[in-house]
Amino acid sequence: MTPQERVRAAYARIARGERPEAWITLREEQEVLAEAAVLETRLAAGETLPLAGSLLAVKDNIDAAGLPTTAGCPEYAYLPARSAPAVQRLVDAGALLLGKTNLDQFATGLVGTRSPYGAVRDTRDPQRVSGGSSSGSAVVVALGIADLALGTDTAGSGRVPAAFQGIVGIKPTRGLVPVDGVVPACRSLDCVTVFARDLGAAQQAITIMSDPGWPVDAPLAAPPQPVVAVPERDELRGMSEEWLGAFERAAKTLETAGAVLRPIRLAPFLDAAKLLYNGGFVAERYAAVGAFVDAHPEGVDPTVGAIIRAARDVPAHVLLADTERLGQLRAEAMREWGDADALLLPTAPIHPTIAEVAADPVGVNSRVGTYTNFCNLFGLAAVAVPAGETSTGPFGVQVITRGFADAVATDVAALLTGARAPDPAVRGLRLFVLGAHLTGQPLNHQLTAVGGRFAGRVRTTPEYRLYALPTQPPKPGLVRAATDGASIEGEVWELPSAALGPFLAGLPEPMLLGKVRLADGTSVTGFLCEPVATQDAPDITGHGGWLAYLTSLESR
């Protein structure tokens, strides 16, 4: 379908009244169609736009130029002059903005019912909550109206709705996606998140939205056999037998896909989760919108107002004590984490009905956030993905990693979904390898151990000669030739920039790193050899590559 056809199809579905409460503000169809027509012209002229024609929805606590930002409260509304960077970057990449979506007011909640615009219902069972606070965003993606939707996540709002709606939700490490133009819930903990129906689309959006400046040692991939910490059954609280079984099947899927599972004790994680609302950190809620709530009590949801007003009276010494306690719990949790690459948890322990939330709005909401509330307090990254169906609807899990190990989270999540691991948001330094560091060869682990990512098989320009060096393990020597060169096969890997220095320092003679010219016209850093070392070495250029040479030895 063309971008214009996709826009017309989306508005036709909206006109049929599919979960109308998911939207707060919709753009005029003709306005979006005009943008789609311009987009088609740009594409026809040869422009490359990675999100060309993708339909976008934005949670209504994130600014989109020309559309009111309400944060789920009509009295709070203002008209922003410019879009939040996260929104603008997606639009610049070709996404077409449909409108703003409903939410738990001031992003305070995990249920999606705390809104004067109406409770957002689950897409399959209208008696159940959709999950919040990014309720509308998750629902319009789950319905297939939008391809991408932005949410926010302070306590789980970018993951819980994804789990309940059977879609993907990525919560990056705090700070990677700018929160400028976002109405704060807890300013020091807020994240912009993305929903999509598949992992690749969600990761592509995160990549486009992310700022540069990742740590130089940020891993670009999970290891081939990632160690995943998985709590045992008696560590999981408040889950039905059916949901426990679904979680255990998800863990088994990881193990079958090659992960190494290791048990973990959850106590320090769950104790930290309680600090988010039951201690001093809730004071940030009042700092964000408390003055408005005090001045406009009639426009504020009763549950939201009670939470925010109670935060006004938190003494400073309580916040300081909780900050110290959080540091202790973080240290304990990381000791439990140990050498694990990731942690697998249910996204939520229950999927409540709207009636259950109405009967106990605070208690049920707290239970929903059991496994999500600690993430931002600890500075972690998380990816929520579907993990099967139950009698109450989709069951979801989350893959959690240390901060800035976002690429590891998406790789492990890909093992669960069966999808190809998407490209990471951060790019590394490219390294050409052609011998013992190739995939499946004895030294390949040196690349994977530092978070290296396989980028593809390549060939050099036809100006190199290849020799079999008498080393242990055996290695090839690549030398640029003045005449009679040939094209040699190898691989390109991307490495965290911090990893390249140790590689260079640890290179044994006669190996060295230098520029290697590739057949596609690019040049990358790669393994070369001192010419003097090849004088008595067999010339194996005719094989075209190291693996072909090894195969020839086996056939002798």
C-alpha positions as CSV (number, residue, x, y, z in Angstrom):
1,M,0.0,0.0,0.0
2,T,1.1,3.5,-0.7
3,P,1.4,6.0,2.3
4,Q,-1.9,7.6,1.2
5,E,-3.7,4.3,1.0
6,R,-2.4,3.4,4.5
7,V,-3.7,6.7,5.9
8,R,-7.1,6.2,4.3
9,A,-7.3,2.6,5.7
10,A,-6.4,3.8,9.2
11,Y,-9.0,6.5,9.3
12,A,-11.6,4.1,7.9
13,R,-11.0,1.9,10.9
14,I,-11.1,4.8,13.3
15,A,-14.5,5.8,11.8
16,R,-15.8,2.4,12.5
17,G,-15.4,3.2,16.2
18,E,-12.7,0.7,17.2
19,R,-11.8,1.7,20.8
20,P,-12.5,5.4,20.2
21,E,-11.5,6.1,23.8
22,A,-7.9,5.3,22.9
23,W,-7.6,8.8,21.2
24,I,-7.7,12.2,22.7
25,T,-6.8,14.3,19.6
26,L,-7.0,13.1,16.0
27,R,-5.5,15.1,13.2
28,E,-7.8,15.8,10.2
29,E,-7.5,13.0,7.6
30,Q,-7.0,15.5,4.7
31,E,-4.1,17.0,6.5
32,V,-2.3,13.7,7.0
33,L,-3.2,12.7,3.4
34,A,-1.5,15.8,2.1
35,E,1.7,14.9,4.1
36,A,1.5,11.4,2.7
37,A,1.3,12.8,-0.9
38,V,4.4,14.9,-0.3
39,L,6.1,11.8,1.2
40,E,5.3,9.9,-2.0
41,T,6.8,12.6,-4.1
42,R,10.0,12.6,-2.0
43,L,10.3,8.9,-2.3
44,A,9.8,9.0,-6.1
45,A,12.6,11.5,-6.2
46,G,14.9,9.0,-4.6
47,E,15.0,10.1,-1.0
48,T,15.7,7.4,1.6
49,L,13.4,7.6,4.5
50,P,13.6,4.6,6.8
51,L,10.1,5.1,8.3
52,A,8.4,6.2,5.0
53,G,4.6,5.7,5.4
54,S,4.7,4.3,8.9
55,L,1.7,5.5,10.9
56,L,2.5,7.0,14.3
57,A,0.5,7.8,17.4
58,V,1.9,9.7,20.4
59,K,0.9,9.5,24.1
60,D,-0.6,12.8,25.1
61,N,2.0,13.8,27.6
62,I,4.5,14.1,24.8
63,D,4.5,17.3,22.7
64,A,3.6,17.2,19.0
65,A,3.6,20.6,17.3
66,G,0.2,22.1,16.6
67,L,-1.7,19.5,18.7
68,P,-2.7,20.2,22.4
69,T,-0.8,18.4,25.1
70,T,-3.3,17.5,27.8
71,A,-1.5,14.8,29.9
72,G,-5.0,13.3,30.3
73,C,-6.3,16.5,31.9
74,P,-8.3,19.0,29.8
75,E,-7.7,21.9,32.2
76,Y,-3.9,21.3,31.9
77,A,-3.9,21.5,28.1
78,Y,-1.4,23.7,26.2
79,L,-0.4,24.1,22.5
80,P,3.3,23.4,22.0
81,A,5.2,25.3,19.3
82,R,7.5,22.4,18.5
83,S,7.5,18.7,18.8
84,A,9.5,16.7,21.3
85,P,12.7,15.5,19.8
86,A,11.6,11.9,20.0
87,V,8.5,12.8,17.9
88,Q,10.3,15.1,15.4
89,R,13.0,12.5,14.7
90,L,10.4,9.9,13.7
91,V,8.5,12.4,11.5
92,D,11.8,13.4,9.9
93,A,12.4,9.7,9.1
94,G,9.1,9.5,7.2
95,A,6.5,8.6,9.9
96,L,3.0,10.1,9.5
97,L,1.5,11.4,12.8
98,L,-2.2,10.4,13.3
99,G,-2.8,12.0,16.6
100,K,-2.5,11.9,20.4
101,T,-3.5,9.0,22.6
102,N,-5.3,8.6,26.0
103,L,-3.4,7.8,29.2
104,D,-3.7,7.5,32.9
105,Q,-3.8,11.1,33.9
106,F,-0.3,12.7,34.4
107,A,1.1,9.2,33.6
108,T,0.1,8.1,37.1
109,G,-1.0,4.5,36.9
110,L,-0.5,1.2,35.2
111,V,-4.1,0.4,34.4
112,G,-5.4,2.9,31.7
113,T,-8.6,3.8,33.6
114,R,-7.6,7.0,35.3
115,S,-8.7,9.4,32.6
116,P,-11.5,11.9,32.1
117,Y,-11.5,10.9,28.5
118,G,-12.6,7.4,29.5
119,A,-11.1,4.1,30.5
120,V,-9.2,2.5,27.7
121,R,-10.4,-1.1,27.3
122,D,-8.4,-4.1,26.4
123,T,-8.5,-4.8,22.6
124,R,-9.9,-8.4,23.1
125,D,-11.8,-8.3,26.3
126,P,-13.6,-5.0,27.0
127,Q,-14.1,-6.0,30.6
128,R,-10.4,-5.9,31.2
129,V,-8.0,-2.9,31.5
130,S,-5.7,-2.2,28.6
131,G,-2.7,-1.4,30.8
132,G,-1.4,2.0,31.5
133,S,-0.3,4.6,31.7
134,S,0.4,4.4,27.9
135,S,-2.9,2.8,27.3
136,G,-4.1,4.4,24.1
137,S,-0.7,4.1,22.4
138,A,-0.6,0.3,23.0
139,V,-4.2,-0.2,22.0
140,V,-3.9,1.6,18.6
141,V,-0.8,-0.4,17.8
142,A,-2.5,-3.7,18.8
143,L,-5.5,-2.9,16.7
144,G,-3.2,-2.3,13.7
145,I,-4.3,1.3,13.2
146,A,-0.8,2.7,14.0
147,D,2.5,1.0,13.2
148,L,4.4,2.8,16.0
149,A,3.3,4.6,19.1
150,L,5.2,6.5,21.7
151,G,4.6,6.0,25.4
152,T,6.5,6.8,28.5
153,D,7.7,4.5,31.3
154,T,8.5,5.6,34.8
155,A,7.2,2.5,36.6
156,G,6.3,0.1,33.8
157,S,4.0,2.2,31.5
158,G,5.9,1.2,28.4
159,R,5.8,-2.5,29.2
160,V,2.6,-3.4,31.0
161,P,0.3,-2.2,28.2
162,A,2.5,-4.1,25.7
163,A,2.1,-7.3,27.7
164,F,-1.7,-7.0,28.0
165,Q,-2.1,-6.1,24.3
166,G,0.3,-8.8,23.0
167,I,2.7,-6.4,21.3
168,V,6.3,-5.3,21.8
169,G,7.4,-2.5,24.1
170,I,10.9,-1.2,24.4
171,K,12.0,0.8,27.4
172,P,15.6,2.0,26.7
173,T,18.2,3.0,29.2
174,R,17.2,6.3,30.8
175,G,18.9,9.2,28.9
176,L,19.2,7.5,25.5
177,V,16.0,9.0,24.1
178,P,15.6,12.6,25.1
179,V,12.7,13.5,27.4
180,D,12.5,17.1,26.3
181,G,8.9,18.0,25.5
182,V,7.5,15.4,27.9
183,V,5.3,16.3,30.8
184,P,7.2,14.9,33.7
185,A,5.8,12.2,36.0
186,C,9.1,11.7,38.0
187,R,11.6,13.7,36.0
188,S,14.7,11.7,37.1
189,L,13.1,8.4,36.2
190,D,11.0,9.1,33.1
191,C,11.7,7.4,29.7
192,V,10.2,7.7,26.3
193,T,9.3,4.3,25.0
194,V,7.9,2.8,21.8
195,F,5.3,0.2,20.9
196,A,5.2,-1.9,17.8
197,R,3.8,-5.2,16.6
198,D,7.3,-6.7,16.0
199,L,10.7,-6.3,17.6
200,G,12.4,-5.0,14.5
201,A,10.1,-2.1,14.0
202,A,10.3,-1.1,17.7
203,Q,14.1,-1.2,17.6
204,Q,14.3,0.8,14.4
205,A,12.3,3.6,16.1
206,I,14.5,3.5,19.2
207,T,17.5,3.8,17.0
208,I,16.1,6.8,15.2
209,M,15.1,8.5,18.4
210,S,18.3,7.9,20.4
211,D,20.9,10.5,21.1
212,P,24.6,9.9,20.2
213,G,27.1,9.6,23.0
214,W,26.6,6.0,24.2
215,P,29.4,4.7,26.5
216,V,32.4,3.5,24.5
217,D,32.1,0.0,26.1
218,A,28.3,-0.5,25.4
219,P,27.9,-4.0,24.1
220,L,26.5,-4.3,20.5
221,A,25.1,-7.8,20.9
222,A,24.4,-10.6,23.3
223,P,26.9,-13.5,23.4
224,P,26.1,-16.6,21.5
225,Q,25.0,-18.4,24.7
226,P,23.7,-15.6,26.9
227,V,23.4,-16.2,30.6
228,V,19.9,-15.3,31.7
229,A,18.8,-15.1,35.3
230,V,15.4,-16.6,35.8
231,P,13.6,-16.7,39.2
232,E,12.2,-20.1,40.3
233,R,8.5,-20.6,40.9
234,D,8.6,-19.8,44.6
235,E,10.2,-16.4,43.9
236,L,7.2,-15.2,41.8
237,R,4.4,-13.6,43.7
238,G,0.7,-13.3,43.0
239,M,0.6,-15.3,39.8
240,S,-2.0,-17.9,38.8
241,E,-0.9,-21.5,38.1
242,E,-1.7,-20.8,34.4
243,W,0.5,-17.7,34.3
244,L,3.4,-19.5,36.1
245,G,3.2,-22.2,33.5
246,A,3.4,-19.6,30.7
247,F,6.4,-18.0,32.3
248,E,8.2,-21.4,32.7
249,R,7.5,-22.1,29.0
250,A,9.1,-18.8,28.0
251,A,12.2,-19.6,30.0
252,K,12.3,-23.0,28.3
253,T,12.1,-21.3,24.9
254,L,15.2,-19.3,25.8
255,E,17.0,-22.4,27.0
256,T,16.1,-24.3,23.8
257,A,17.4,-21.3,21.8
258,G,20.8,-21.6,23.4
259,A,20.6,-19.4,26.5
260,V,22.1,-20.6,29.8
261,L,19.5,-20.2,32.6
262,R,20.6,-19.4,36.2
263,P,18.3,-19.0,39.2
264,I,18.1,-15.6,41.0
265,R,16.7,-14.3,44.2
266,L,14.3,-11.4,43.6
267,A,14.0,-9.9,47.1
268,P,16.2,-6.9,46.6
269,F,14.5,-6.1,43.3
270,L,11.0,-6.3,44.7
271,D,12.0,-4.3,47.9
272,A,13.3,-1.5,45.7
273,A,10.1,-1.6,43.6
274,K,8.1,-0.7,46.7
275,L,10.2,2.5,47.2
276,L,8.8,4.0,44.0
277,Y,5.4,4.8,45.5
278,N,5.7,3.9,49.2
279,G,8.5,6.2,50.1
280,G,10.2,9.5,49.4
281,F,10.6,9.1,45.6
282,V,6.9,9.9,45.1
283,A,7.7,13.5,46.0
284,E,8.8,13.9,42.4
285,R,5.2,13.4,41.4
286,Y,4.3,16.5,43.4
287,A,7.3,18.5,42.1
288,A,6.1,17.8,38.5
289,V,2.4,18.8,38.6
290,G,1.5,19.2,42.3
291,A,0.9,23.0,42.1
292,F,-1.5,22.4,39.2
293,V,-3.3,19.6,41.0
294,D,-3.8,21.8,44.1
295,A,-5.2,24.7,42.0
296,H,-7.5,22.5,39.8
297,P,-9.0,19.8,42.1
298,E,-12.1,19.5,40.0
299,G,-10.2,18.5,36.8
300,V,-8.1,15.8,38.4
301,D,-8.9,12.1,38.7
302,P,-9.5,11.3,42.3
303,T,-7.0,8.5,42.6
304,V,-4.3,10.5,40.7
305,G,-5.0,13.6,42.9
306,A,-4.8,11.6,46.1
307,I,-1.4,10.1,45.1
308,I,0.1,13.5,44.0
309,R,-1.3,15.5,46.9
310,A,0.0,12.9,49.5
311,A,3.5,13.4,48.0
312,R,3.4,17.1,48.9
313,D,4.0,16.2,52.6
314,V,7.0,13.8,52.2
315,P,9.8,15.1,54.5
316,A,13.2,15.6,53.0
317,H,14.8,13.2,55.4
318,V,12.5,10.4,54.1
319,L,13.7,11.0,50.6
320,L,17.4,11.0,51.7
321,A,16.9,7.8,53.7
322,D,15.2,6.1,50.8
323,T,18.0,7.2,48.4
324,E,20.5,5.6,50.8
325,R,18.3,2.5,51.0
326,L,18.0,2.3,47.2
327,G,21.8,2.3,46.9
328,Q,22.0,-0.6,49.3
329,L,19.3,-2.6,47.5
330,R,20.9,-1.9,44.1
331,A,24.3,-3.2,45.3
332,E,22.5,-6.3,46.7
333,A,20.6,-6.8,43.5
334,M,23.7,-6.6,41.4
335,R,25.4,-9.2,43.5
336,E,22.4,-11.5,42.9
337,W,22.7,-10.6,39.2
338,G,26.3,-11.6,39.1
339,D,27.5,-12.7,35.6
340,A,24.1,-12.8,34.0
341,D,23.7,-11.0,30.7
342,A,20.0,-10.5,31.3
343,L,17.1,-11.1,33.7
344,L,13.8,-12.7,32.6
345,L,10.7,-11.7,34.5
346,P,6.9,-11.7,33.9
347,T,5.9,-8.2,32.8
348,A,2.9,-8.3,35.2
349,P,1.5,-10.9,37.6
350,I,-2.1,-10.3,36.8
351,H,-4.4,-8.8,34.1
352,P,-7.2,-7.2,36.1
353,T,-10.7,-6.3,35.1
354,I,-12.0,-2.7,35.0
355,A,-14.3,-3.7,37.9
356,E,-11.4,-5.0,40.0
357,V,-9.5,-1.7,39.5
358,A,-12.6,0.3,40.4
359,A,-13.0,-1.7,43.7
360,D,-9.3,-1.2,44.7
361,P,-7.6,1.3,42.5
362,V,-4.4,1.6,44.4
363,G,-4.0,-2.0,45.5
364,V,-4.6,-3.5,42.1
365,N,-2.4,-1.0,40.4
366,S,0.4,-1.8,42.8
367,R,0.2,-5.5,42.1
368,V,0.4,-4.8,38.4
369,G,3.7,-3.0,38.8
370,T,5.3,-5.8,40.9
371,Y,8.0,-6.6,38.3
372,T,8.4,-3.3,36.6
373,N,8.7,-0.6,39.3
374,F,12.4,-1.2,40.1
375,C,13.8,-0.9,36.6
376,N,14.3,2.8,36.3
377,L,15.3,3.1,40.0
378,F,18.2,0.8,39.1
379,G,18.9,2.4,35.7
380,L,18.2,-0.8,33.7
381,A,16.9,-1.3,30.2
382,A,14.0,-3.6,29.3
383,V,12.2,-5.1,26.3
384,A,8.6,-6.5,26.8
385,V,7.5,-9.2,24.3
386,P,4.5,-11.5,24.0
387,A,5.1,-15.0,25.4
388,G,1.9,-17.0,24.7
389,E,-1.8,-16.9,25.2
390,T,-3.8,-17.7,28.4
391,S,-7.5,-17.8,29.3
392,T,-7.3,-14.1,30.2
393,G,-5.5,-13.0,27.0
394,P,-1.9,-12.5,26.0
395,F,0.9,-13.3,28.5
396,G,4.0,-11.2,28.3
397,V,7.6,-11.3,29.7
398,Q,10.3,-8.7,29.9
399,V,14.0,-9.1,29.2
400,I,15.9,-6.7,31.5
401,T,19.6,-5.8,31.1
402,R,22.0,-3.5,32.8
403,G,22.0,0.1,31.6
404,F,23.3,0.6,28.1
405,A,23.2,-3.1,27.4
406,D,20.0,-2.4,25.3
407,A,21.3,-4.4,22.4
408,V,21.7,-7.5,24.6
409,A,18.0,-7.1,25.7
410,T,16.8,-7.0,22.1
411,D,18.9,-10.0,21.1
412,V,17.6,-12.1,24.0
413,A,14.1,-10.9,23.3
414,A,14.6,-12.1,19.7
415,L,15.3,-15.6,21.0
416,L,11.9,-15.5,22.6
417,T,10.0,-14.3,19.6
418,G,11.9,-16.2,17.0
419,A,12.7,-13.0,15.1
420,R,16.0,-12.0,13.6
421,A,17.9,-9.9,16.1
422,P,17.4,-6.3,15.1
423,D,20.3,-3.9,14.6
424,P,21.3,-2.1,17.8
425,A,20.6,1.6,18.4
426,V,24.3,2.2,18.9
427,R,26.9,1.6,16.2
428,G,30.4,0.4,16.8
429,L,33.8,0.4,15.1
430,R,34.0,-1.9,12.1
431,L,36.7,-4.6,12.0
432,F,37.5,-6.9,9.1
433,V,38.5,-10.4,10.1
434,L,39.5,-13.3,7.9
435,G,41.0,-16.1,9.9
436,A,40.8,-17.4,13.5
437,H,38.3,-14.7,14.4
438,L,35.8,-15.7,11.8
439,T,32.4,-17.1,13.0
440,G,33.0,-20.7,14.3
441,Q,36.7,-20.3,14.4
442,P,38.9,-20.7,17.6
443,L,39.3,-17.0,18.4
444,N,35.8,-15.7,17.5
445,H,34.9,-15.7,21.2
446,Q,37.3,-12.7,21.6
447,L,34.8,-10.7,19.5
448,T,31.6,-11.9,21.2
449,A,33.0,-11.6,24.7
450,V,33.3,-7.8,24.3
451,G,29.8,-7.4,22.8
452,G,30.9,-7.5,19.2
453,R,28.2,-7.9,16.5
454,F,28.5,-9.8,13.2
455,A,27.8,-7.3,10.4
456,G,28.2,-9.5,7.4
457,R,30.4,-11.4,5.0
458,V,32.5,-9.3,2.6
459,R,35.3,-9.5,0.1
460,T,38.2,-7.2,-0.3
461,T,39.2,-5.4,-3.5
462,P,41.3,-7.6,-5.8
463,E,44.7,-6.3,-4.5
464,Y,45.6,-8.7,-1.7
465,R,47.5,-11.9,-1.3
466,L,46.9,-14.5,1.4
467,Y,49.4,-16.7,3.2
468,A,49.1,-19.6,5.7
469,L,51.3,-18.6,8.7
470,P,52.9,-21.2,11.0
471,T,51.2,-20.0,14.2
472,Q,49.1,-21.6,16.9
473,P,46.2,-21.6,16.3
474,P,46.9,-21.4,12.6
475,K,46.2,-17.9,11.1
476,P,46.2,-16.4,7.6
477,G,48.4,-13.4,6.8
478,L,46.9,-10.8,4.5
479,V,49.2,-8.5,2.6
480,R,48.4,-5.8,0.1
481,A,50.1,-6.7,-3.2
482,A,51.6,-4.3,-5.7
483,T,50.7,-6.7,-8.6
484,D,48.8,-10.0,-9.0
485,G,46.4,-9.4,-6.2
486,A,43.0,-11.1,-5.6
487,S,39.8,-10.6,-3.8
488,I,39.8,-12.3,-0.4
489,E,36.7,-13.3,1.6
490,G,36.2,-12.3,5.3
491,E,33.7,-10.9,7.7
492,V,33.0,-7.5,9.2
493,W,32.2,-7.2,12.9
494,E,31.2,-4.2,14.8
495,L,32.9,-3.7,18.2
496,P,32.4,-1.3,21.0
497,S,35.1,1.4,20.5
498,A,36.6,0.7,23.9
499,A,37.4,-2.9,22.8
500,L,39.6,-2.0,19.8
501,G,42.5,-0.7,21.8
502,P,43.0,-3.9,23.8
503,F,42.8,-5.9,20.6
504,L,45.6,-3.8,19.1
505,A,47.7,-4.1,22.3
506,G,47.2,-7.8,22.4
507,L,48.0,-8.6,18.8
508,P,50.9,-11.1,18.5
509,E,53.6,-10.7,15.9
510,P,53.5,-10.6,12.9
511,M,49.8,-9.4,13.0
512,L,48.9,-5.8,12.8
513,L,45.8,-3.7,12.3
514,G,45.4,-1.4,9.3
515,K,43.0,-0.2,6.6
516,V,41.6,-2.9,4.4
517,R,39.8,-1.9,1.2
518,L,36.5,-3.7,0.6
519,A,34.8,-4.5,-2.7
520,D,31.9,-2.2,-1.9
521,G,34.3,0.8,-2.0
522,T,34.6,1.3,1.7
523,S,37.7,0.9,3.9
524,V,37.6,-0.6,7.4
525,T,40.2,-1.5,10.0
526,G,41.3,-5.1,9.6
527,F,43.8,-7.7,10.3
528,L,46.9,-7.5,8.1
529,C,50.3,-9.1,8.3
530,E,53.9,-7.9,8.2
531,P,55.2,-8.8,4.7
532,V,58.4,-10.2,6.1
533,A,56.5,-13.0,7.9
534,T,55.1,-14.3,4.6
535,Q,58.5,-15.0,2.9
536,D,58.5,-18.8,3.7
537,A,54.7,-19.2,4.2
538,P,52.5,-21.0,1.7
539,D,50.7,-18.7,-0.6
540,I,47.0,-19.6,-0.4
541,T,45.5,-16.7,-2.4
542,G,44.0,-19.1,-4.9
543,H,41.6,-20.4,-2.4
544,G,40.0,-17.0,-2.1
545,G,39.7,-17.1,1.7
546,W,40.7,-18.9,4.9
547,L,37.7,-21.1,5.2
548,A,38.1,-22.4,1.7
549,Y,41.7,-23.2,2.4
550,L,40.8,-25.1,5.6
551,T,38.2,-27.1,3.6
552,S,40.9,-28.0,1.1
553,L,43.0,-29.4,3.8
554,E,40.2,-31.6,5.1
555,S,39.7,-33.1,1.6
556,R,43.3,-34.2,1.3
